Amino acid sequence: MFYRENGQFKTSYEADQALFPIRQDRIAMLVILFAAFVVVPLTATEYVYTGILIPFLVLTLATIGLNLLTGYCGQVSLGTGAFMAVGAYAAYNLVLRVPGLNLLAAMLLGGGISALVGVLFGLPSLRIKGFYLAVATLAAQFFMDWLFIRIKWFTNYATNATAPKLIFFGVPLDSAGRRYLFTLAIVVVLALAAKNLVRGAIGRRWMAVRDMDIAAEIIGIRLLRTKLLAFAVSSFYCGVAGALWAFVHLGAWEPLTFDVNRSFQVLFMVIIGGVGSILGSFLGAAFIFAVPILINQVPAALGVPISTALSSNLESMVFGALIIFFLIAEPHGLARLWQLGKEKLRLWPLPH
């Protein structure tokens, strides 16, 4: 009744291949976008912007990038933090050394440079895969950490890199609300682009390589080109996310901001949210942000204050337990649970 496709007939291929073919999905998406673009700016506080919404959106974008590579193409990567760092420092140096460069153009170019680096480190994927490929991408993480720490030119010979004044087409992003809307617009556009990408020929080639690369090669899919394209697109998304994290969220950062812990954080978001799901990237990032808030706020609300050290340890324990749970009970994460819930709504109130 609430979620039924009955009577929603398609009369053209375009309608059948629409991004949201079911009316309820279209309405729900419009409501979510209206809430994000209109309701939130009218109600959110400074802390909600800077402490929750902006970092959530940026890490969601990085999670989408990793999900395209690992979830859709099956190439394991532990170098997400490195590609985010490349995007951040590339955008920083472009703004610093190219006068008058538009902020959005600098971030997109930073993502493009990150894509080139991703292709370079994706070359071993033709010969190795699985655990060995994960180690190769982990080497990229350590190499980039060393590069940005040792070569001071990337940080303009300073200890920390400081983002310039954020101006977008003459509009200064001088408030948390404006920075939030700027980040939200980029994430929405790139998320819709990723959703369309995985539904097309490129996405089908990625999934064929993920499911069985030998069979994919037999039917004519060029493995090297397909894998390198996945590394390039994934690194582009991570690079743009790194630029947003540095410019919009932090304002000033050091090389260790994008260390291996950042890579593992994004990987956890993919696992918990759902491997091979754009929606899962949003759910995983939201869940990772919600758990620390609950761990810190719930005991205080119950009159049982806990120390910062205990809170940090509880976060690690809870995340570890949740990852083990999802790997065993539901490998496809929260996105699969959401899909099961929609299937139940299709049948309700009929017996199952």
N, C-alpha and C positions, 0 to 999 in steps of 0.2 A: 504493500500500500504506500508506505513512505518512500521506498526505494525500489521501484519497479520499472523495467524497460517496456512493459506491455503497452502496445499502442504507439510506440515511438518508432515509426517506420522510416527507413532511409530510401530516398528516391534518386540518389546520385552517388557516384564513387567518392566525391568530395565530402558529402555528408557522412558516409560510412567511415572515412578515414580521418574525421575531425579529431582534434586533440582531446576534446571532451564530448563524445558522441551522445552521452546520456544527459537529459535535461537537468536532473538533480545535481549532477557534477558541475555543470555550467553555473547553475544558481549558487552552489556552495562556493565555487571559486570566486564569483563576483562578490559574494558577501565577505569572503576572507580578504580580498583585495581592497574592498571598501573600508573594512575595519582597519587594515594595515595603513592605508594612505590617508584616511580621514579621521576615524575614531581615535586611533592611537595618538596622533599629534595633538588632539584636543584634550587628552586625559593623562598622558604619560608625564612622569617627573624626570628631572635631570638624571637621577640615579638609574631609573628604568632604562633610559636611553643609553647611557654610557656603560652601565654595569651589566645589562642583560641583552637589550635588543640589538645594538650595533655589533658586539662580539658574536652574538648568536647568528646574525645574518652573514657576517664575514666567514665564520667557520663553516656555516652551511655551504657557502660557495666552494670552499676548499674541499668539503666532503663530497660535493657533487663531482668535482674534478677527480678525486681519488676513486669514486664509484664508477665513473666512466672507464677508468683504466682497469681496476680490479674487479668490479662487479659485472661489467658488460664485456670486457675483453679478456678477463681472466689473468691479467698480468699483475702479480703481487708487487707492491711498492712500499718501501719504508722511507722514502725520500721526500715526502710531501713538504716537510719543513724546509728542506733545501730549495725546492722550487718556489715556495712562498718567499724565501729570502731573496732569491734571484729577482723575482718580480718587484719586491720592495726596493731593493738597491738599484735596480735598473730604472724604475720610475723616479727615484730620488735623484740619480745622476742626470737623467734626462731633463727634469725640471731645473736642476742646478746649472746645467751647462748649455741648455737650449732656451734662450730668453723668449718669453711670450708663448711658450708651449702650453696648450690647453691641459687642464688637470686630467680630464677623462682620456684624452689622447695619450698622455704620459702613462697612465695606468694600463691602457690597452697595449701600448708599445712595450711596457714592462712585461705584460703577459706574453707578448710575442717573443721577447728575448728569452723568457722562461721556457717557452715552447721549444725554442732552438736547443736550449740546454737539455730539456727533457728528451728530445730526439737523440742527442749525443749519448746520454746515459741509457737510452732505450735500445741502442744497437746490440748489446749482449743478449737481448730477448730472443733473437733468432736462434741462438745456440743453447741457451739455458732457460730454465723456467722453474716455477715453484720456489722452493727454499733458496736455491742458488741465485735466482733473480732477485729475491728479497735482499740477499746479502749484497748484491751488486748495487742496488738502489740505496742500501744503507751506506755503502761506500760514498755515494754521491752526497749523502747527508754530511758525513764527516769531512769530505773534501770542501764543501761549501762553507762549513763552519770554520775550517782552517783558513780558507781564502779570504773571507770577509774580516777575520780577526787580524791576519798578518799583513794584508795589503791595504794600507791606510787610504789609498786613493779612493776606494769605494765609499768610505765614510767622510771624504773631504778632509782627511788628516785630523779628524777629531775622534774622541772616544766614543761618542754616541752620534748617530745621525738624527738630525732634527728636520721635520717636515716643514716646508714653506707654508706661508699663509694660503689657505684653501679658498680659491676663487673659481667658480664654475660659470663661464659665460657672463662674467661681470657681477655675479651674485656671490658675495662672500659667505662661506659656510662657517659662520661665526657662532652658531648655536648648535646644541646637541640635536634639536629637532630637525634642522636643515641637514646636518650630517647624516641623520637617520634616514631621511627621505632620499638623499643622494645614494646612500648604500642600498636601500630597499629597491630603488628603481633599477640599479645595476644587477642586483641579485635576481629580481623578477625576470628581467629580459634574458639573462644568461641561463636561468633555470628553464624557461620556456624554450630557448634555443637547444638546450641539452635534451629536453623531452622530445622535441621534433627530430633531433639528430639520431637518437637511439631507435626511433620508429621507422627510419628510412633505410636506404641501402647500406650506408656506413654502419649503422647500428646492427643490422642483420649480419654483416661480415664480422663485426666484433664478436657477436654472440656465437657465430659458427666457430671462430677460432677458440673461444672460451670453452665450448662444449667438446670439441675434438679437433685439434689443429691439423692432424694428419688428414682427416676426412675433408676439412675445409680446403686444404691445399689440393687435394685430388679433384675437387669440383671446380677448381680454377681461381680460388682466392689467393692472392699474393700475400704470404705471411709477413714478410718484412715490411711492405708498405702499410699493411693493415695495423700491425703492432706499433710501428713508428707513428702512424697517425693518431693512435690511441694515446701514446705517450705525449705527443704534441698538444692535443686538445686538452688532456688532463693537466699538463703543466701550464697551459695557458690559463685555465681556470684557477689553478693554485697560485700562479703569478699575480693575477688580478686580485685574488683574495689577500695575498701578502702585501700588495700595495695598499689595499683598503685598510688592512690591519695596522700598517705602519702610519699611513697618513691620517686616516679618519679616526681610528680607535686610540692609538697610542700618542701620536704626535712626535715622540722622540723614542728611539729604540737603539738597542745594541745588537751585535751579531748573534748572541746567544738567545735572543728573543725567539728565533726560529730554529731551536735545537731539536734533538731527536725526540724530546718529550712532546713537542708539537706534532711531530709525525705520528707518534703513537696515539695522541689524543684524537686526531682526525681518523685514524684507523679504527679506534673504538667506536666512533660515531657511525662509521660504515657498518661495523658488525652489529651493533645494537639496533640501528635504524633499519637495516636491510640491505644486503648485498645485491646489487643489480636493480636498484629502485631509486628514482629521483625523489619521490615522496619520502622514502626511507632516510634520505640525507637530511631532510628537514626534521623528521621525527627523531633521528639519532642525535642531532645537534641540540634539539630542544630538551631531550631527555638528559643529556650530559650536563646541560646548564641547570636543569631543574633539580637534579639530585643534590648537588652541593648546597643549594638554597634550602632545600628541605632539611638536610642534615644540620645546617646551622640554625634555622629558624624554628623548627618544630620543638626541639628540646627547650629552647628559650621560652617558647610560648607555653610549654608545660611546666615551667619553673625549674627546669633542670639545666642550668648553663654548663657548657662544655668548653674546654680550652681549645685554642687554635690548633695545637699539635694533635689533640685527640680528633678534632674535626677532620684534619688532613688525613690522618690514618684511617678514619672511618670511610672517607671518600675512596681511598685506594682499595679498601676491603670490599666495599659495595660494588665498585666498578669491576673488580676481578670476579666477584661472585656472579654478577649480571652477565659478563662476557661468557663465562663457563655455562651459565644457564641457557643463554640464547644459542650458543654453539651446539648444545646437546638437545634442548627441547624444541627450539624454533630457529634453525640456521638462517632463515630469511628475515628474522628480526621483527621489529614493530610494524613494518610495512605489510608483512604477511598477516599479522594479527588484525590489522585494519581491513585487509582484503577479506579475511574470514568473517569479520563483523558485517561487511556489506553483503556477503553471501547469505548470512543469517537474515538480514533485513529483507532480502528478496523473497524469502520463503515465509516470513512471519505473517500471520499467526498460524500458518499451517504446521502440522507435525513434521519433524525432521526424520 
